[in-house]
Amino acid sequence: MDQTKKETDVNIEDYKVDPRSIHVDQRKQDTRRDAWDRDYMPADWVKPEPKTDRRIENAKPVFIFAFFYVCVLVMMGSIK
């Protein structure tokens, strides 16, 4: 090893890509389910996306506000 380099330095010549340039979020996370789908399912198979009810979830605050608004109107109407 060259005397000018520290022992903790990585020899870049040993790798095709400098390992220091790869960040944690760029490494592929392969789970068992993904590996099974990749290896055993047909090539044209597309993983189905679960259906979500996000539209109702996003509208909840509007419905709550409308409920309280109607309650206030009813209370004001009951004043004699």
C-alpha positions in Angstrom: 0.0 0.0 0.0 1.2 3.5 -0.8 2.6 5.3 2.2 0.7 8.5 1.3 -2.7 6.8 1.6 -4.3 6.0 5.0 -5.1 2.4 5.7 -8.8 3.2 6.1 -9.0 4.6 2.5 -10.7 2.4 -0.1 -8.8 1.5 -3.2 -11.1 2.8 -6.0 -9.3 0.6 -8.5 -10.8 -2.5 -6.8 -14.4 -1.5 -7.6 -16.2 -0.6 -10.9 -18.0 2.1 -9.0 -16.6 4.1 -6.1 -18.5 2.7 -3.1 -18.3 6.1 -1.4 -20.5 7.6 -4.1 -23.4 5.2 -3.4 -25.8 6.6 -0.9 -28.0 4.4 1.4 -31.3 5.5 -0.4 -29.8 4.4 -3.8 -29.3 0.8 -2.7 -32.1 -1.5 -3.8 -34.2 -3.0 -1.0 -35.3 -6.4 -2.3 -37.9 -8.1 -0.1 -38.9 -11.7 -0.3 -42.3 -10.8 -2.0 -40.6 -8.7 -4.7 -38.1 -11.5 -5.4 -40.9 -14.1 -5.7 -42.8 -11.9 -8.0 -39.7 -11.2 -10.1 -38.6 -14.8 -10.4 -41.9 -16.8 -10.6 -44.6 -14.5 -12.1 -44.9 -14.0 -15.9 -42.9 -11.3 -17.5 -45.9 -9.2 -18.4 -47.4 -9.5 -14.9 -47.9 -6.1 -13.2 -48.3 -5.9 -9.4 -51.8 -4.7 -8.7 -52.0 -1.4 -6.7 -54.4 -1.5 -3.7 -57.5 0.6 -4.1 -57.6 3.5 -1.7 -60.4 5.7 -0.3 -58.2 8.8 -0.2 -61.0 11.0 -1.6 -63.2 10.4 1.4 -60.2 10.7 3.8 -59.3 14.1 2.2 -63.0 15.3 2.5 -63.4 14.5 6.2 -62.4 18.0 7.5 -65.0 19.5 5.1 -67.8 17.3 6.4 -66.9 18.0 10.0 -66.9 21.8 9.3 -70.2 21.5 7.5 -71.7 19.6 10.4 -70.7 22.2 13.0 -71.8 25.0 10.7 -75.3 23.4 10.4 -75.3 22.9 14.2 -74.6 26.6 14.7 -77.4 27.6 12.3 -79.8 25.3 14.1 -78.9 26.8 17.5 -79.3 30.3 16.1 -82.7 29.5 14.7 -83.9 28.1 18.0 -83.3 31.5 19.7 -86.7 33.2 20.4 
